[in-house]
């Protein structure tokens, strides 16, 4: 029991230290919020460096840095890319100081005061992000997502002011929490899958067209080759036929040379031993034999 008490005290002290570190340092809060955002992006199935980019400066089509009215480069926390090269800009805003006081308030009065401070902090983040006008400089949607990584802090602000979401929406800001951001990102992942499938179908159609054209060319060559072979076969048949045509044909005249005493060791073959078949007739005979 003593060890259990000590362990609980140690866990409580570590949690208090973590809470103090996050609430006392705005940069630590920002880094922590961005870490939560990146974790959600990865678990949603998006690939870093291809489908989403972290802390990347906005650039035009020529690769030049885009700057705001003050001449400053614009660097949102995360840029999620759509298949049609449009972008969704997400900025993580963490405001835990007032919310921590709200959750640990000893009295109702202190709780109400801390909740109002938390609400004012969220409104301030909305107005600050709205003034950056990211959507006017990048081929993005008409809205920028403001991500609140602590779900209870998001819900507490909405419960304190039911018009807060419309307040952000009218300034072209979509107020999001981990739960509804996951839903939005899953839709983007589905769009990427559909786009990849569409690209594959297009590639298959293009390859099919090229294969069809190549196959057509092969058939054309075969037809030409068949025509040449048929012509050669007919010429062969005519030549062989002429060797034995008539009473005084060429074969008989050559045979008479042997009869007259020509010195020859071999005997000429009979003319009917030569193949004198028509190609079409021969092809039909072979097909019938196969059947």
KEKE-3310 file (N, C-alpha, C; in steps of 0.2 Angstrom, whole numbers, plus 5000, padded with zeros to 4 digits):
npx = (5004:5010:5019:5011:5004:5015:5018:5007:5008:5019:5015:5005:5013:5021:5012:5007:5019:5020:5008:5011:5022:5016:5007:5014:5023:5021:5027:5029:5017:5012:5020:5017:5003:5004:5011:5001:4992:4999:5000:4987:4985:4994:4988:4977:4979:4986:5000:5015:5024:5019:5005:5002:5010:5021:5024:5027:5032:5021:5019:5019:5014:5026:5036:5039:5040:5025:5019:5012:5001:5010:5022:5027:5032:5022:5018:5009:5004:5001:4998:4987:4985:4974:4968:4966:4975:4972:4971:4971:4972:4978:4979:4986:4980:4983:4977:4978:4980:4969:4959:4965:4964:4950:4946:4952:4946:4941:4929:4912:4912:4925:4927:4918:4923:4936:4932:4926:4938:4945:4936:4937:4950:4950:4942:4951:4961:4954:4951:4965:4970:4961:4964:4976:4973:4975:4969:4967:4979:4983:4980:4968:4954:4939:4940:4949:4956:4955:4963:4959:4967:4963:4950:4940:4942:4938:4925:4920:4922:4912:4901:4900:4898:4887:4886:4899:4905:4898:4903:4917:4915:4909:4920:4928:4934:4935:4931:4938:4940:4949:4941:4931:4940:4947:4936:4935:4948:4948:4939:4946:4957:4949:4946:4958:4961:4951:4955:4967:4963:4956:4966:4973:4963:4963:4976:4976:4966:4973:4985:4978:4973:4985:4990:4980:4982:4995:4992:4984:4993:5001:4993:4990:5003:5004:4994:4999:5011:5005:4999:5010:5016:5006:5006:5019:5018:5008:5016:5026:5019:5014:5026:5031:5021:5023:5035:5031:5021:5013:5018:5031:5038:5049:5055:5054:5063:5075:5077:5078:5091:5099:5095:5102:5115:5120:5131:5126:5123:5111:5093:5080:5066:5049:5036:5024:5027:5030:5023:5008:4998:4984:4984:4973:4965:4974:4975:4961:4961:4970:4964:4952:4959:4964:4952)
npy = (4994:5006:5008:5009:5021:5030:5028:5033:5046:5050:5049:5059:5070:5071:5073:5085:5093:5091:5098:5110:5114:5114:5124:5135:5139:5145:5141:5128:5123:5125:5117:5105:5104:5103:5091:5082:5085:5080:5067:5063:5065:5055:5043:5044:5039:5047:5052:5059:5072:5069:5069:5077:5092:5099:5113:5121:5133:5144:5144:5150:5145:5146:5143:5153:5162:5165:5180:5190:5205:5212:5209:5197:5180:5166:5153:5140:5128:5115:5108:5101:5091:5090:5079:5086:5096:5106:5113:5110:5120:5119:5125:5123:5127:5130:5132:5131:5137:5145:5135:5125:5131:5132:5118:5115:5123:5130:5135:5139:5152:5155:5145:5149:5161:5157:5150:5159:5166:5157:5155:5168:5167:5157:5164:5174:5167:5163:5175:5180:5170:5172:5184:5181:5176:5165:5157:5166:5167:5154:5140:5135:5128:5138:5140:5140:5128:5128:5120:5113:5104:5098:5089:5091:5104:5111:5107:5113:5127:5128:5125:5135:5146:5145:5150:5151:5143:5148:5160:5159:5153:5163:5170:5163:5152:5136:5128:5115:5099:5085:5074:5077:5082:5070:5064:5072:5071:5058:5058:5065:5056:5046:5052:5053:5039:5036:5045:5039:5026:5031:5036:5024:5017:5026:5024:5011:5011:5019:5011:5000:5005:5007:4994:4988:4995:4991:4978:4978:4982:4971:4961:4967:4965:4951:4948:4954:4946:4934:4936:4937:4924:4916:4921:4917:4903:4901:4904:4895:4883:4886:4886:4873:4866:4870:4863:4850:4851:4848:4838:4839:4843:4852:4842:4830:4833:4835:4822:4815:4819:4811:4799:4800:4798:4806:4808:4804:4802:4801:4800:4809:4815:4810:4821:4821:4819:4831:4844:4850:4859:4869:4883:4887:4876:4866:4871:4870:4856:4853:4858:4850:4838:4841:4843)
npz = (5000:5004:4994:4983:4986:4985:4972:4966:4970:4964:4950:4950:4953:4941:4932:4936:4934:4920:4916:4921:4913:4900:4901:4906:4896:4881:4868:4871:4872:4859:4852:4857:4853:4840:4838:4842:4832:4820:4824:4823:4809:4803:4808:4802:4789:4780:4770:4775:4768:4755:4755:4765:4773:4784:4793:4781:4770:4761:4743:4726:4709:4702:4712:4720:4736:4745:4751:4765:4768:4775:4771:4775:4775:4774:4784:4788:4801:4796:4780:4771:4756:4743:4730:4718:4718:4726:4743:4761:4774:4790:4807:4822:4838:4854:4870:4886:4898:4904:4903:4911:4924:4924:4925:4937:4947:4963:4967:4961:4956:4953:4943:4933:4930:4925:4914:4906:4903:4896:4885:4879:4875:4865:4856:4853:4846:4835:4829:4826:4817:4807:4802:4795:4783:4775:4765:4755:4748:4744:4734:4741:4751:4754:4768:4783:4794:4811:4824:4839:4850:4862:4867:4878:4881:4869:4868:4880:4877:4867:4874:4883:4874:4863:4850:4846:4836:4824:4825:4822:4809:4801:4799:4791:4796:4802:4816:4824:4832:4839:4836:4826:4817:4813:4806:4795:4789:4786:4775:4766:4764:4758:4746:4740:4738:4729:4719:4715:4711:4700:4692:4689:4682:4671:4666:4663:4653:4643:4641:4636:4624:4617:4616:4608:4596:4593:4592:4581:4571:4571:4565:4553:4547:4547:4538:4527:4525:4524:4512:4503:4505:4499:4486:4483:4484:4474:4463:4464:4461:4448:4442:4444:4437:4424:4421:4418:4408:4392:4378:4374:4385:4397:4406:4399:4388:4395:4400:4388:4385:4393:4388:4376:4379:4389:4402:4417:4434:4442:4444:4437:4447:4447:4441:4447:4460:4466:4477:4472:4477:4481:4492:4499:4498:4504:4517:4521:4521:4531:4542:4543:4546:4559:4566)
capx = (5000:5014:5022:5005:5003:5021:5018:5002:5010:5024:5012:5002:5018:5023:5006:5007:5024:5018:5003:5014:5026:5012:5003:5019:5027:5017:5030:5028:5010:5011:5024:5013:4997:5006:5012:4994:4989:5003:4998:4980:4986:4997:4984:4971:4982:4989:5007:5019:5028:5016:4998:5002:5016:5022:5028:5030:5030:5016:5023:5015:5016:5033:5040:5041:5037:5020:5019:5005:5001:5015:5028:5030:5031:5016:5020:5004:5006:5000:4995:4984:4984:4969:4970:4965:4980:4969:4974:4967:4977:4976:4983:4984:4980:4982:4976:4977:4981:4963:4956:4967:4961:4943:4945:4954:4943:4939:4922:4908:4914:4932:4926:4914:4928:4941:4928:4926:4944:4946:4932:4940:4957:4948:4940:4957:4965:4950:4953:4972:4970:4957:4968:4982:4970:4979:4965:4967:4985:4985:4974:4965:4947:4938:4941:4955:4954:4958:4962:4960:4969:4960:4943:4936:4943:4934:4918:4919:4921:4906:4895:4900:4895:4884:4887:4906:4906:4896:4908:4922:4913:4909:4927:4931:4937:4932:4933:4938:4943:4952:4936:4928:4946:4948:4931:4937:4954:4946:4936:4952:4960:4945:4947:4965:4960:4947:4959:4972:4959:4954:4972:4974:4959:4965:4982:4974:4963:4979:4989:4974:4973:4991:4990:4975:4985:5000:4990:4981:4999:5004:4988:4992:5009:5003:4990:5004:5015:5001:4998:5016:5017:5001:5008:5025:5015:5005:5021:5029:5014:5014:5033:5032:5017:5026:5040:5028:5016:5014:5021:5038:5040:5056:5057:5055:5069:5081:5077:5081:5099:5102:5095:5106:5121:5123:5134:5122:5122:5105:5087:5075:5060:5043:5033:5018:5030:5030:5017:5005:4991:4982:4985:4967:4963:4978:4973:4955:4962:4973:4959:4948:4963:4964:4945)
capy = (5000:5012:5008:5011:5028:5033:5028:5038:5053:5052:5051:5066:5075:5071:5076:5092:5095:5092:5103:5117:5115:5116:5130:5141:5141:5145:5137:5121:5122:5125:5111:5099:5104:5101:5084:5079:5086:5076:5060:5061:5064:5049:5038:5044:5036:5051:5051:5065:5074:5068:5071:5083:5095:5102:5120:5122:5140:5144:5146:5150:5139:5146:5141:5159:5162:5170:5185:5193:5212:5215:5206:5191:5173:5162:5146:5137:5122:5109:5109:5094:5092:5087:5076:5091:5101:5111:5112:5112:5123:5117:5128:5120:5132:5127:5137:5127:5140:5146:5129:5121:5134:5130:5112:5115:5129:5127:5137:5140:5158:5154:5141:5153:5166:5154:5148:5165:5168:5152:5157:5174:5165:5154:5169:5178:5163:5163:5182:5180:5166:5175:5190:5179:5175:5160:5155:5171:5166:5147:5137:5131:5129:5145:5140:5137:5124:5129:5114:5113:5097:5095:5089:5094:5112:5112:5106:5118:5133:5128:5125:5142:5150:5141:5154:5152:5140:5152:5166:5157:5151:5169:5173:5158:5148:5130:5126:5108:5095:5078:5069:5079:5082:5063:5062:5076:5068:5051:5060:5067:5049:5042:5055:5051:5032:5037:5048:5034:5022:5034:5036:5018:5016:5030:5021:5004:5013:5021:5005:4995:5008:5006:4987:4987:4998:4987:4971:4979:4982:4964:4958:4969:4962:4944:4948:4955:4940:4928:4937:4936:4917:4914:4922:4913:4896:4900:4905:4889:4878:4887:4884:4865:4863:4871:4858:4844:4853:4847:4832:4841:4848:4852:4836:4825:4835:4833:4815:4813:4820:4805:4793:4801:4796:4811:4805:4806:4796:4802:4800:4814:4813:4811:4827:4821:4819:4838:4847:4855:4860:4876:4885:4887:4869:4863:4874:4866:4849:4852:4860:4844:4833:4843:4841)
capz = (5000:5004:4987:4979:4987:4982:4964:4964:4971:4958:4944:4951:4952:4934:4928:4938:4930:4913:4915:4922:4907:4894:4903:4907:4890:4875:4863:4872:4871:4852:4849:4859:4849:4833:4839:4842:4825:4816:4826:4820:4802:4802:4810:4797:4783:4775:4770:4776:4762:4749:4756:4770:4774:4791:4793:4774:4767:4755:4737:4720:4704:4700:4717:4724:4742:4745:4757:4766:4767:4779:4768:4779:4773:4777:4786:4792:4804:4792:4774:4768:4749:4739:4723:4712:4720:4731:4749:4767:4779:4797:4812:4829:4843:4861:4875:4891:4904:4907:4904:4917:4930:4924:4928:4944:4950:4969:4968:4955:4954:4950:4937:4928:4928:4921:4908:4901:4900:4891:4879:4876:4872:4859:4851:4850:4842:4829:4825:4824:4812:4802:4799:4791:4776:4771:4760:4749:4745:4742:4731:4746:4751:4757:4775:4786:4800:4818:4827:4846:4851:4868:4866:4883:4880:4863:4870:4885:4874:4863:4878:4886:4869:4857:4844:4844:4829:4819:4825:4818:4802:4798:4798:4786:4800:4804:4822:4824:4838:4837:4834:4820:4812:4810:4801:4789:4786:4783:4769:4761:4762:4753:4740:4738:4736:4723:4714:4713:4707:4693:4688:4687:4676:4665:4664:4660:4646:4639:4639:4632:4617:4614:4615:4603:4590:4591:4589:4574:4567:4570:4561:4546:4545:4546:4532:4521:4525:4521:4504:4500:4505:4495:4480:4482:4483:4467:4458:4464:4458:4441:4439:4443:4432:4417:4420:4415:4403:4385:4376:4373:4391:4399:4409:4394:4385:4399:4400:4382:4385:4396:4383:4371:4381:4393:4408:4423:4439:4446:4440:4439:4451:4444:4442:4451:4467:4468:4480:4468:4480:4482:4499:4503:4499:4509:4524:4523:4523:4538:4547:4544:4549:4566:4569)
cpx = (5004:5017:5017:5004:5009:5021:5012:5004:5015:5021:5008:5007:5021:5018:5006:5013:5023:5013:5006:5019:5022:5009:5008:5022:5022:5020:5029:5021:5009:5014:5019:5006:4999:5008:5006:4991:4993:5001:4992:4981:4989:4992:4978:4973:4985:4997:5011:5024:5025:5008:4997:5009:5016:5026:5031:5027:5025:5020:5018:5017:5023:5038:5042:5037:5031:5020:5013:5006:5007:5022:5031:5028:5026:5018:5014:5007:5006:4996:4993:4982:4978:4971:4970:4970:4978:4971:4970:4972:4974:4981:4981:4985:4978:4982:4973:4977:4974:4959:4958:4964:4954:4942:4947:4951:4940:4931:4919:4910:4920:4931:4923:4919:4933:4938:4928:4932:4946:4942:4935:4947:4955:4946:4946:4961:4961:4952:4960:4972:4966:4961:4974:4979:4974:4975:4965:4974:4987:4979:4970:4957:4945:4938:4947:4953:4958:4957:4964:4961:4966:4953:4938:4936:4939:4927:4916:4918:4914:4900:4894:4897:4893:4885:4895:4908:4904:4901:4914:4921:4912:4915:4931:4935:4933:4935:4933:4942:4946:4947:4933:4934:4947:4943:4933:4943:4952:4942:4941:4955:4956:4945:4953:4964:4956:4951:4964:4969:4958:4960:4974:4970:4961:4971:4980:4971:4968:4983:4985:4973:4979:4992:4986:4979:4991:4998:4987:4987:5002:4999:4989:4998:5008:4999:4994:5008:5011:5000:5004:5017:5012:5003:5014:5023:5012:5011:5025:5025:5014:5021:5033:5027:5020:5031:5037:5022:5018:5018:5029:5040:5047:5059:5059:5062:5075:5082:5080:5089:5102:5101:5100:5114:5124:5125:5130:5121:5115:5099:5083:5069:5054:5039:5027:5020:5030:5023:5014:4998:4990:4982:4979:4964:4967:4976:4966:4956:4965:4968:4954:4952:4963:4957:4944)
cpy = (5006:5013:5011:5019:5032:5034:5033:5045:5055:5053:5057:5071:5076:5074:5083:5096:5096:5097:5110:5119:5117:5123:5136:5143:5140:5141:5130:5119:5121:5119:5104:5098:5101:5094:5080:5079:5081:5069:5058:5061:5058:5043:5038:5041:5040:5051:5058:5066:5073:5071:5076:5085:5099:5108:5121:5129:5139:5147:5146:5145:5140:5145:5147:5159:5167:5174:5188:5201:5215:5212:5200:5185:5170:5155:5143:5130:5116:5111:5102:5095:5087:5084:5081:5097:5107:5109:5114:5114:5122:5121:5125:5126:5129:5133:5134:5131:5142:5140:5125:5124:5133:5123:5111:5120:5126:5129:5138:5147:5158:5150:5145:5158:5163:5152:5153:5167:5163:5153:5163:5172:5162:5159:5173:5174:5163:5170:5182:5176:5169:5180:5187:5178:5170:5158:5160:5170:5159:5145:5132:5132:5136:5146:5137:5133:5126:5123:5115:5106:5094:5095:5092:5102:5114:5112:5112:5125:5133:5128:5132:5147:5146:5144:5154:5149:5144:5158:5165:5156:5158:5173:5168:5154:5142:5127:5118:5105:5089:5074:5071:5080:5075:5062:5066:5073:5062:5052:5061:5060:5046:5045:5054:5044:5032:5040:5043:5029:5024:5034:5030:5016:5019:5026:5015:5006:5015:5015:5000:4998:5007:4999:4985:4989:4994:4980:4972:4979:4975:4960:4960:4966:4955:4944:4949:4949:4935:4929:4935:4928:4914:4915:4918:4906:4896:4900:4898:4883:4879:4885:4876:4863:4864:4866:4852:4845:4851:4840:4833:4845:4847:4846:4831:4827:4833:4826:4812:4814:4814:4799:4794:4800:4801:4807:4808:4800:4796:4802:4805:4812:4814:4818:4827:4820:4826:4840:4852:4856:4867:4877:4884:4880:4865:4865:4870:4859:4848:4853:4853:4839:4834:4841:4834)
cpz = (5000:4997:4982:4980:4984:4975:4962:4965:4966:4952:4944:4950:4945:4930:4929:4934:4923:4912:4916:4916:4901:4895:4904:4901:4884:4869:4864:4871:4863:4849:4851:4855:4842:4833:4839:4835:4820:4817:4822:4812:4800:4803:4805:4790:4778:4776:4770:4770:4755:4749:4761:4771:4780:4790:4786:4772:4761:4749:4731:4715:4702:4706:4721:4730:4742:4752:4758:4765:4770:4776:4771:4775:4777:4778:4791:4795:4800:4786:4771:4761:4747:4733:4718:4714:4724:4738:4755:4772:4786:4802:4818:4834:4850:4866:4882:4898:4908:4908:4910:4923:4930:4927:4935:4949:4957:4970:4961:4952:4950:4943:4932:4926:4923:4914:4903:4899:4895:4884:4875:4872:4865:4854:4848:4845:4835:4825:4823:4818:4806:4798:4795:4784:4772:4765:4754:4745:4742:4739:4735:4746:4754:4764:4777:4793:4806:4822:4835:4848:4858:4867:4871:4882:4874:4865:4876:4882:4870:4868:4882:4881:4863:4850:4842:4838:4824:4819:4821:4810:4798:4796:4794:4790:4802:4810:4823:4830:4835:4833:4827:4814:4809:4805:4794:4785:4783:4776:4764:4759:4757:4746:4736:4735:4729:4717:4711:4709:4700:4689:4685:4681:4670:4662:4660:4653:4641:4636:4634:4625:4613:4612:4609:4596:4588:4589:4582:4569:4565:4565:4554:4543:4543:4539:4526:4520:4522:4513:4500:4499:4500:4487:4478:4480:4476:4462:4458:4460:4450:4438:4438:4438:4425:4416:4416:4410:4396:4384:4375:4379:4392:4402:4404:4390:4388:4399:4394:4381:4388:4392:4378:4373:4386:4400:4414:4428:4443:4441:4442:4442:4446:4445:4447:4459:4470:4471:4475:4471:4481:4489:4502:4504:4504:4516:4526:4525:4530:4543:4549:4547:4557:4569:4569)
residu = (UNK:UNK:UNK:UNK:UNK:UNK:UNK:UNK:UNK:UNK:UNK:UNK:UNK:UNK:UNK:UNK:UNK:UNK:UNK:UNK:UNK:UNK:UNK:UNK:UNK:UNK:UNK:UNK:UNK:UNK:UNK:UNK:UNK:UNK:UNK:UNK:UNK:UNK:UNK:UNK:UNK:UNK:UNK:UNK:UNK:UNK:UNK:UNK:UNK:UNK:UNK:UNK:UNK:UNK:UNK:UNK:UNK:UNK:UNK:UNK:UNK:UNK:UNK:UNK:UNK:UNK:UNK:UNK:UNK:UNK:UNK:UNK:UNK:UNK:UNK:UNK:UNK:UNK:UNK:UNK:UNK:UNK:UNK:UNK:UNK:UNK:UNK:UNK:UNK:UNK:UNK:UNK:UNK:UNK:UNK:UNK:UNK:UNK:UNK:UNK:UNK:UNK:UNK:UNK:UNK:UNK:UNK:UNK:UNK:UNK:UNK:UNK:UNK:UNK:UNK:UNK:UNK:UNK:UNK:UNK:UNK:UNK:UNK:UNK:UNK:UNK:UNK:UNK:UNK:UNK:UNK:UNK:UNK:UNK:UNK:UNK:UNK:UNK:UNK:UNK:UNK:UNK:UNK:UNK:UNK:UNK:UNK:UNK:UNK:UNK:UNK:UNK:UNK:UNK:UNK:UNK:UNK:UNK:UNK:UNK:UNK:UNK:UNK:UNK:UNK:UNK:UNK:UNK:UNK:UNK:UNK:UNK:UNK:UNK:UNK:UNK:UNK:UNK:UNK:UNK:UNK:UNK:UNK:UNK:UNK:UNK:UNK:UNK:UNK:UNK:UNK:UNK:UNK:UNK:UNK:UNK:UNK:UNK:UNK:UNK:UNK:UNK:UNK:UNK:UNK:UNK:UNK:UNK:UNK:UNK:UNK:UNK:UNK:UNK:UNK:UNK:UNK:UNK:UNK:UNK:UNK:UNK:UNK:UNK:UNK:UNK:UNK:UNK:UNK:UNK:UNK:UNK:UNK:UNK:UNK:UNK:UNK:UNK:UNK:UNK:UNK:UNK:UNK:UNK:UNK:UNK:UNK:UNK:UNK:UNK:UNK:UNK:UNK:UNK:UNK:UNK:UNK:UNK:UNK:UNK:UNK:UNK:UNK:UNK:UNK:UNK:UNK:UNK:UNK:UNK:UNK:UNK:UNK:UNK:UNK:UNK:UNK:UNK:UNK:UNK:UNK:UNK:UNK:UNK:UNK:UNK:UNK:UNK:UNK:UNK:UNK)
# end
